[in-house]
């Protein structure tokens, strides 16, 4: 046992570092010897060499992506935090905006990238898509954070005549900071993903997405890896900054003793008919409004009614239905399978990080790199390695589902109050029993929120894989329609994918309520 | 010294309903605490004694009955800064220092904090935490946190002090010390105090009157006058008459029969 702290810190650092170093060495070796898929995985030195040759191209591409994702990140998060505050202070607004929130969340960015590129110009589509990507994660984290506060501290403020606003000001906002920061953390890669997807879908000379798309056909794995790693570094940097800030703040935010209050059951209230109607109508009304305000030509901008007309009443309706149904039967089964696997993996890792911190310390940096790698950058690389079959779709879906689920579940586990954790330990409980008795039940609401969060992301993963790699399903239909300028079909696929995502979300919500109700009854 | 205000609880009734079950927490609870008096409310767990206190602070709505603090409703009295409160859990905000936690009620009431800085320091010294003004709650022991909560309850110079088992989590020795401290603070400030507790000796040592409650439905079954002269000293804990009174209250708690 090393006694002095400096040496112990070094040992800990080494324990974290050596698996990473070992992996990098293995990578170099595998690249040099062309072990993976006949050279699809280039060695690190090859990537570095290619990077050096391309050094003139990078700055402007990076700058473009950085500006778009940064602007989107700031705007999206500002709106999200403000909206979260509003929804908690005036719950009826949250219920009315519910349909819109779910629609924004479920919106596969890939499906609306072509639409945004058609209706907006310049950097705007990229910023909008990046902002859309961060909005829901941060809004949800804000709402959850504001609702999980120490109710006794709330009582204290109310005992001095403080109202809702005072409880919000003195207790809720500050105690929500870790949750909001964890939202920012997850949102950072989303912003980069959104910006790059918009670069994919629209024109524009500069941007890592443009660069990637342009290099896709050149069968130069080293350059694809270089672009992918650059995008990853941008996203990872954003993630790391907020992870660092939130780690510094968590110690000061956790209440010292157990707060007996359960999270408020507001969301379980049945919606009244007018609120429900408003909630469903709002996204469609906004859709119409945006088309009208931007004055989009009717040929390009389709209204909700246009889509219904195209799919059911027009001359092409039969053919359109057949194509859509065929795409759906290809997309849906694989989405469900990948989602289940990703969730199981996230839960196992979150639990194991509590049981065997050493393993997680070693594994997490690696997982972090693969996860902050924006999906559009990851997909071509996975295609290089795994080919264009089902395996690639499945892996992409798992990787998409896994990360947000892991962050949410781990966050829930980290928030278990100290006293509650120490009680079973005081009775000599093993780590596993302690986890089963306290940590898992205490984090259950967070785990369920994670289920809800990942369901629509799984569909996005499948669609990106289909667009870029397998040439099947909804993603491919979208890409084809884009190529044929089949605007009706573009809007139809976008609407269908949103509706499927919303359905997934609702199903996850029903399951969440069942689980919570059963736990409350125990 | 501020003018104390009395507390009048007038026929309070309250029933909790959850998942189809109804629990009658309070049935026709009446209690009058004259200005400057010290009243203890004692009873078994779940007898509704904390609910009495929460309704008196306006934290919990009543089914019927009324609470008056001085000549005001609870809402008006709390908003006017007449009341001070310490709960069973210190409920300190983990991101605020000791001094900032003590200042919280002033901020909630919208009063300026800066002119009170000296008094906040005095209060912290009064509860024996001199020199820990800048500590965070996470750095304090359970007893220290509870003492911060007492200081916080006094910061507004309240005329009525509500104490909900404020020493419930402390050990016996510390608890006795805090009882003596509390008696001193009460005598110095002349505040009207209502203490909810399940410690019989604590109630008898501190209070002028002990109201004994029983559960299901929560109700007051007897109000016992405590005759001992003030200031009371730790020697009282060894007094025969003290034990006799404690035994009597224990008897009332265990089913109404007079054990003495």
Interface residues (C-beta under 8 A of the other chain):
Chain A: X150 X152 X153 X155 X156 X157 X158 X159 X160 X161 X162 X166 X170 X171 X174 X175 X251 X252 X253 X254 X255 X256 X257 X521
Chain B: X19 X54 X57 X58 X59 X75 X78 X79 X80 X81 X83 X85 X87 X89 X91 X92 X93 X94 X95 X104 X105 X107 X108 X109 X136 X137 X138 X145 X156 X162
